[in-house]
């Protein structure tokens, strides 16, 4: 009998230090009823990690890129490999993770019986294993994304549930849904929030995203490391909103968006990231990118099967992310939440 195939895609950049915690357990992930292949896409590392991986773990397939294509480009290379090799599912896994034995089993069992876009493993923090990294990511209506219950104590009470999007650190994705969409990640984004865009796009096409809490992995997550790439976050946040929202929704959220932009400019100035923020505007509103954005917006809007009302129904008006638990955010949450509760009533398209 022909078995289904899962390709686990790990995009790596100077990942040598992570292999001892990840690879031994990952290579034990073998099943009789499904083929599992591990693929590492090396983004032109200079620490010898690809050679070390090939020498130490010969069971891993390696693709070596001639340049750093970013998280987006690296995963897209992996996706093309999976498509060429007739995979039924892919699992996107960060290099800085630690998996548990049998983490794929609950995902595959759900996938066999259900239509879906992506499935999220429960991500705990490493080495603080009693704390959560994310149990499904949340989309804020102004384009922010964050991990639900991040840094909270894990009470192990989660159930299978619909989520806005699956974190790219540990996401099981249907190749059938990707074939419908036409791609994995929007290559314009390079890194950050590409998983938010994917989850949003899947939802627009009629595919739901789910948390499967019995699939557990751990993430060596550092918030400050991510925030060093502030300009990528900001340009991609605005890119996603302009691409995915219908025009009427963009008009309704504009007042809140404008106030948030003033706040983000102030935040950037205080934290010495002002020119990063300006850089994000310069990219987004260049003639070249406006033309590309127009093309991508037309493509996804023509593909959509759900209305904005259906898609944004579960978007949040709050940012509940512990690493950003500051008084100004709490005040902003009151305003932006109230605004969202009102304007969402008028989204009937």
C-alpha positions as CSV (number, residue, x, y, z in Angstrom):
1,X,0.0,0.0,0.0
2,X,1.3,3.5,-0.9
3,X,2.0,5.4,2.3
4,X,1.6,9.1,2.8
5,X,4.7,11.2,3.2
6,X,5.7,14.0,5.6
7,X,8.8,16.1,4.9
8,X,10.1,17.9,8.0
9,X,11.7,21.2,6.8
10,X,14.3,22.9,9.0
11,X,15.8,26.1,7.7
12,X,19.2,26.5,9.2
13,X,21.7,29.4,9.5
14,X,24.7,28.7,11.6
15,X,22.8,26.0,13.4
16,X,25.6,23.7,14.6
17,X,25.0,24.4,18.3
18,X,21.4,23.2,18.0
19,X,21.9,19.8,16.4
20,X,22.8,17.8,19.6
21,X,19.5,18.8,21.3
22,X,17.3,18.4,18.2
23,X,18.5,15.7,15.9
24,X,18.8,12.5,18.0
25,X,15.2,12.5,19.0
26,X,14.0,13.8,15.7
27,X,15.7,11.0,13.8
28,X,13.7,8.5,15.9
29,X,10.4,9.8,14.4
30,X,9.6,6.8,12.4
31,X,6.2,5.1,11.7
32,X,5.0,2.1,9.8
33,X,2.0,3.9,8.2
34,X,3.7,7.1,7.0
35,X,7.1,8.0,5.5
36,X,9.0,10.7,7.3
37,X,11.9,12.6,5.7
38,X,14.0,15.2,7.4
39,X,15.2,18.0,5.2
40,X,17.6,20.8,6.3
41,X,17.9,23.8,4.1
42,X,21.1,25.5,4.9
43,X,21.1,29.2,4.2
44,X,24.8,29.6,3.4
45,X,26.0,29.1,7.0
46,X,29.7,30.0,7.8
47,X,30.0,27.9,11.0
48,X,30.5,24.5,9.3
49,X,27.1,23.4,10.4
50,X,26.1,21.8,7.1
51,X,29.3,19.7,7.0
52,X,28.9,18.8,10.6
53,X,25.3,17.7,10.1
54,X,26.2,15.5,7.1
55,X,29.0,13.9,9.0
56,X,27.1,13.3,12.3
57,X,23.6,12.6,11.1
58,X,23.8,11.0,7.7
59,X,20.1,10.2,7.7
60,X,19.3,13.9,7.1
61,X,18.8,15.3,3.6
62,X,20.6,18.6,3.1
63,X,20.1,21.3,0.5
64,X,22.8,24.0,0.6
65,X,21.7,27.4,-0.7
66,X,24.4,29.6,-2.3
67,X,23.1,32.6,-0.4
68,X,21.0,33.4,2.7
69,X,17.4,33.4,1.4
70,X,16.0,34.1,4.8
71,X,13.4,32.0,6.7
72,X,10.9,32.6,3.9
73,X,13.2,31.7,1.0
74,X,14.7,28.7,2.8
75,X,11.3,27.2,3.5
76,X,10.1,27.9,0.0
77,X,13.1,25.8,-1.2
78,X,12.0,23.1,1.1
79,X,8.5,23.3,-0.1
80,X,9.5,22.9,-3.7
81,X,11.5,19.8,-2.7
82,X,8.5,18.4,-0.9
83,X,6.3,19.1,-3.9
84,X,8.7,17.4,-6.3
85,X,9.0,14.4,-4.0
86,X,5.2,13.9,-3.7
87,X,4.8,14.8,0.0
88,X,1.3,14.9,1.4
89,X,2.3,17.2,4.3
90,X,5.2,19.3,5.4
91,X,6.2,20.1,9.0
92,X,8.1,23.4,9.4
93,X,10.5,23.2,12.4
94,X,12.8,25.8,13.7
95,X,16.5,24.8,14.2
96,X,16.3,26.1,17.8
97,X,13.7,23.6,19.0
98,X,13.6,20.3,20.9
99,X,11.0,17.7,19.9
100,X,9.3,15.0,22.0
101,X,9.0,11.4,21.0
102,X,5.9,10.8,18.8
103,X,5.1,14.5,18.3
104,X,4.0,13.9,14.7
105,X,1.5,11.1,15.5
106,X,-1.4,13.3,16.8
107,X,-0.9,15.7,13.9
108,X,-1.0,13.0,11.3
109,X,-4.0,11.2,12.9
110,X,-5.9,14.5,12.8
111,X,-4.8,15.2,9.2
112,X,-6.1,11.9,7.9
113,X,-9.6,12.7,9.1
114,X,-10.0,16.4,8.6
115,X,-9.7,19.2,6.1
116,X,-7.3,21.9,7.4
117,X,-4.7,24.4,6.4
118,X,-2.2,24.1,9.2
119,X,-1.9,22.4,12.5
120,X,0.1,23.9,15.5
121,X,2.0,21.8,17.9
122,X,2.0,23.0,21.5
123,X,5.2,24.9,21.9
124,X,6.8,25.1,25.3
125,X,9.8,27.1,26.3
126,X,13.2,25.5,26.6
127,X,14.7,25.0,29.2
128,X,11.7,26.4,31.2
129,X,9.6,23.4,30.1
130,X,6.8,24.2,32.5
131,X,6.1,27.5,30.5
132,X,4.3,28.0,27.2
133,X,5.8,29.6,24.1
134,X,2.6,29.4,22.2
135,X,-0.6,27.4,22.0
136,X,-1.7,28.9,18.7
137,X,-0.9,32.4,17.5
138,X,-3.3,35.3,17.6
139,X,-3.8,38.0,14.9
140,X,-4.5,41.5,16.1
141,X,-6.6,43.5,13.6
142,X,-3.7,45.9,13.1
143,X,-1.5,43.2,11.8
144,X,0.4,42.2,14.9
145,X,0.8,38.5,15.8
146,X,1.7,36.9,19.1
147,X,1.7,33.6,20.8
148,X,-1.3,32.8,23.0
149,X,-0.4,32.3,26.7
150,X,3.2,33.1,26.0
151,X,5.4,32.7,29.1
152,X,2.5,31.4,31.1
153,X,2.6,28.3,33.2
154,X,1.4,25.3,31.2
155,X,-1.7,23.8,33.0
156,X,-2.1,21.1,30.3
157,X,-5.8,21.9,29.8
158,X,-5.7,22.7,26.1
159,X,-8.0,20.9,23.7
160,X,-8.0,20.7,19.9
161,X,-9.3,24.1,18.8
162,X,-9.3,26.5,15.9
163,X,-6.6,29.2,15.9
164,X,-5.8,32.3,13.8
165,X,-2.4,30.8,12.6
166,X,0.2,28.3,13.4
167,X,3.7,29.4,14.5
168,X,6.3,28.7,11.8
169,X,8.5,27.2,14.6
170,X,6.4,24.1,14.6
171,X,3.6,23.9,11.9
172,X,2.2,20.9,10.1
173,X,0.8,22.0,6.8
174,X,-1.4,20.4,4.2
175,X,0.2,20.2,0.7
176,X,-3.3,20.1,-0.7
177,X,-4.1,23.5,0.8
178,X,-0.8,24.9,-0.4
179,X,-1.5,23.7,-3.9
180,X,-4.8,25.6,-3.8
181,X,-3.0,28.7,-2.5
182,X,-0.2,28.4,-5.0
183,X,2.7,28.9,-2.7
184,X,4.0,28.5,0.8
185,X,5.3,31.9,1.9
186,X,5.1,35.2,0.2
187,X,8.8,35.6,-0.9
188,X,8.6,39.4,-0.4
189,X,8.6,39.0,3.3
190,X,12.1,37.4,3.8
191,X,11.5,36.8,7.5
192,X,9.0,37.5,10.3
193,X,5.2,37.3,10.2
194,X,5.2,35.1,7.1
195,X,3.4,32.4,9.2
196,X,0.7,35.0,10.1
197,X,0.3,35.8,6.4
198,X,0.0,32.1,5.6
199,X,-2.6,31.4,8.3
200,X,-4.6,34.5,7.2
201,X,-4.4,33.4,3.5
202,X,-5.4,29.8,4.4
203,X,-8.5,31.1,6.2
204,X,-9.5,33.3,3.3
205,X,-9.4,30.3,1.0
206,X,-11.6,28.3,3.4
207,X,-9.0,26.3,5.3
208,X,-9.0,26.4,9.1
209,X,-5.9,26.2,11.3
210,X,-5.9,24.2,14.5
211,X,-4.0,23.6,17.7
212,X,-3.2,20.0,18.4
213,X,-2.0,20.1,22.0
214,X,-1.0,16.5,22.3
215,X,1.9,17.2,19.8
216,X,4.5,18.9,22.0
217,X,7.8,20.5,21.1
218,X,10.0,23.1,22.9
219,X,11.4,26.3,21.6
220,X,14.6,28.2,22.6
221,X,12.7,31.5,22.1
222,X,14.3,34.9,22.8
223,X,12.0,37.9,22.3
224,X,14.8,40.4,22.3
225,X,16.6,38.5,19.5
226,X,13.5,38.9,17.3
227,X,13.0,42.5,18.1
228,X,16.4,43.4,16.7
229,X,14.7,43.0,13.4
230,X,12.1,45.7,14.1
231,X,12.0,47.0,10.5
232,X,11.1,43.6,9.1
233,X,8.3,43.2,11.6
234,X,6.9,46.6,10.7
235,X,7.2,46.4,6.9
236,X,5.7,42.9,6.9
237,X,2.8,43.9,9.2
238,X,1.7,46.7,6.9
239,X,2.3,44.6,3.8
240,X,0.0,41.8,5.1
241,X,-2.8,44.2,6.0
242,X,-2.7,46.0,2.7
243,X,-2.7,42.8,0.8
244,X,-5.3,40.7,2.7
245,X,-8.0,43.1,3.9
246,X,-10.8,44.2,1.6
247,X,-10.8,47.9,0.9
248,X,-13.8,48.6,3.0
249,X,-12.1,47.0,6.1
250,X,-9.0,49.1,5.5
251,X,-11.1,52.2,5.5
252,X,-12.8,51.3,8.7
253,X,-9.6,50.5,10.6
254,X,-7.7,53.5,9.2
255,X,-8.2,55.8,12.3
256,X,-6.9,53.1,14.6
257,X,-4.1,52.3,12.2
258,X,-3.0,56.0,12.1
259,X,-2.9,56.2,15.9
260,X,-1.0,53.0,16.1
261,X,1.6,54.3,13.6
262,X,2.2,57.4,15.7
263,X,2.6,55.1,18.7
264,X,5.0,52.8,16.8
265,X,7.1,55.8,15.7
266,X,7.3,57.0,19.3
267,X,8.3,53.5,20.4
268,X,10.9,53.3,17.7
269,X,12.3,56.7,18.7
270,X,12.6,55.8,22.4
271,X,14.2,52.5,21.7
272,X,16.6,53.8,19.0
273,X,14.9,52.1,16.2
274,X,13.4,55.2,14.5
275,X,15.4,54.8,11.3
276,X,14.3,51.1,11.1
277,X,10.7,52.2,11.2
278,X,11.4,54.8,8.4
279,X,13.2,52.1,6.4
280,X,10.0,50.0,6.6
281,X,8.0,52.9,5.1
282,X,10.6,53.5,2.4
283,X,10.4,49.9,1.3
284,X,6.6,49.6,1.4
285,X,5.8,52.8,-0.5
286,X,8.5,52.6,-3.2
287,X,7.1,52.4,-6.7
288,X,8.4,48.9,-7.3
289,X,6.8,47.5,-4.1
290,X,3.5,49.3,-4.7
291,X,3.3,47.6,-8.1
292,X,4.2,44.2,-6.6
293,X,1.7,44.7,-3.7
294,X,-1.0,45.5,-6.2
295,X,-0.4,42.3,-8.1
296,X,-0.3,40.1,-4.9
297,X,-3.4,41.7,-3.5
298,X,-5.3,41.1,-6.7
299,X,-4.1,37.4,-6.7
300,X,-5.2,36.6,-3.1
301,X,-8.5,38.6,-3.3
302,X,-9.4,36.6,-6.4
303,X,-8.6,33.3,-4.7
304,X,-10.6,34.0,-1.5
305,X,-13.7,32.0,-0.7
306,X,-14.6,33.6,2.7
307,X,-15.7,37.2,3.3
308,X,-13.7,39.5,5.5
309,X,-16.5,39.2,8.1
310,X,-16.0,35.5,8.3
311,X,-12.2,35.8,8.4
312,X,-11.7,38.6,10.9
313,X,-14.4,37.3,13.3
314,X,-11.8,35.7,15.5
315,X,-9.2,38.5,15.2
316,X,-8.3,40.2,18.5
317,X,-8.5,43.8,19.6
318,X,-6.0,43.1,22.4
319,X,-2.3,42.4,22.5
320,X,-1.8,40.0,25.3
321,X,1.9,39.2,25.1
322,X,3.8,39.0,28.4
323,X,7.2,40.2,27.1
324,X,5.4,43.5,26.2
325,X,3.4,43.8,29.4
326,X,3.9,47.5,29.9
327,X,1.6,50.2,31.2
328,X,1.4,52.1,27.8
329,X,0.3,48.8,26.1
330,X,-2.4,48.3,28.7
331,X,-3.8,51.8,28.1
332,X,-3.6,51.3,24.3
333,X,-5.4,48.0,24.6
334,X,-8.4,49.7,26.1
335,X,-8.8,52.1,23.1
336,X,-8.0,49.6,20.4
337,X,-10.2,46.9,21.8
338,X,-13.2,49.3,22.1
339,X,-12.6,50.5,18.6
340,X,-12.5,47.0,17.2
341,X,-15.6,45.9,19.0
342,X,-17.5,48.7,17.3
343,X,-16.2,48.7,13.8
344,X,-16.3,44.9,13.4
345,X,-20.1,45.2,13.5
346,X,-20.0,47.1,10.3
347,X,-17.9,44.6,8.3
348,X,-20.6,42.9,6.3
349,X,-18.6,42.2,3.1
